[in-house]
Amino acid sequence: MANPLQDKHILLGVTGSIACYKAAETKKWEPVEIKQWRGSSDDKKEVALKEYNKDHYLIKEEKMPNGNLKIILKDKKTGAISQVIQT
């Protein structure tokens, strides 16, 4: 069975290379132009925020290689992102 992403890697490689050469000439960031987009056109994605405590939403929990637990939180009032490391 063929890899469904195989064509996309080639497309991004070619268009990315074109943007790279163009950026080298213009000395600024250049966009990657994709002539035919085959992905979803639905940009609306509902994100369900998980309650952590009364002041924060839980964004992510990650087990670190040393065994610590890293918790990334979002403040409900300010939207500020913070992290807590539990040992």
VMD Tcl script that draws the C-alpha trace (Angstrom):
set ca {
  {0.00 0.00 0.00}
  {1.40 3.39 -0.99}
  {2.06 6.11 1.56}
  {-0.75 8.72 1.24}
  {1.61 11.52 2.32}
  {4.32 10.70 -0.21}
  {3.17 13.26 -2.80}
  {2.84 15.99 -0.18}
  {6.44 15.56 0.96}
  {7.66 15.95 -2.61}
  {5.42 18.97 -3.20}
  {6.57 20.71 -0.03}
  {10.20 19.86 -0.82}
  {10.02 21.42 -4.28}
  {7.99 24.50 -3.30}
  {10.08 24.97 -0.16}
  {13.25 24.89 -2.24}
  {11.82 27.50 -4.63}
  {10.98 29.76 -1.67}
  {14.50 29.21 -0.31}
  {16.16 30.33 -3.55}
  {13.81 33.31 -3.81}
  {14.61 34.31 -0.22}
  {18.32 34.12 -1.00}
  {17.82 36.59 -3.86}
  {15.52 39.02 -2.02}
  {17.21 38.70 1.42}
  {13.83 38.41 3.20}
  {11.34 35.72 4.20}
  {9.36 34.44 1.23}
  {6.11 32.45 1.43}
  {5.83 28.91 0.14}
  {3.23 28.98 -2.63}
  {1.09 25.88 -3.04}
  {-0.89 25.94 -6.27}
  {-3.31 23.14 -5.40}
  {-4.37 22.54 -1.79}
  {-5.87 19.09 -1.23}
  {-6.38 19.41 2.51}
  {-9.47 20.41 4.43}
  {-10.75 23.93 3.93}
  {-12.52 23.90 7.30}
  {-10.45 26.23 9.51}
  {-12.80 26.08 12.48}
  {-11.56 23.69 15.11}
  {-13.25 23.45 18.48}
  {-10.78 23.16 21.34}
  {-12.14 21.75 24.57}
  {-10.24 23.18 27.52}
  {-9.74 20.77 30.40}
  {-10.26 22.11 33.91}
  {-7.13 21.94 36.11}
  {-8.16 24.06 39.10}
  {-10.29 27.16 39.74}
  {-7.70 29.50 38.15}
  {-6.19 27.40 35.34}
  {-6.94 25.18 32.36}
  {-4.71 22.17 31.66}
  {-2.91 22.45 28.31}
  {-0.55 19.48 28.56}
  {1.01 16.98 30.96}
  {4.34 15.47 29.99}
  {6.44 12.83 31.75}
  {10.09 13.91 31.60}
  {13.01 11.48 31.12}
  {14.09 11.97 34.76}
  {10.60 10.98 35.99}
  {9.34 14.50 36.78}
  {5.91 15.55 35.55}
  {5.76 18.82 33.59}
  {2.33 20.47 33.59}
  {1.56 23.33 31.20}
  {-1.32 25.56 32.30}
  {-3.30 28.49 30.92}
  {-4.60 31.19 33.27}
  {-8.37 31.57 32.89}
  {-8.37 35.36 33.37}
  {-5.22 36.54 31.61}
  {-4.56 33.71 29.15}
  {-0.94 33.55 30.34}
  {0.82 30.21 29.88}
  {2.86 28.78 32.76}
  {4.44 25.48 33.68}
  {4.73 23.52 36.90}
  {7.25 20.73 37.39}
  {6.32 18.05 39.93}
  {9.10 15.83 41.24}
}
mol new
graphics top color blue
foreach p $ca { graphics top sphere $p radius 0.5 }
foreach p [lrange $ca 0 end-1] q [lrange $ca 1 end] { graphics top cylinder $p $q radius 0.2 }
display resetview
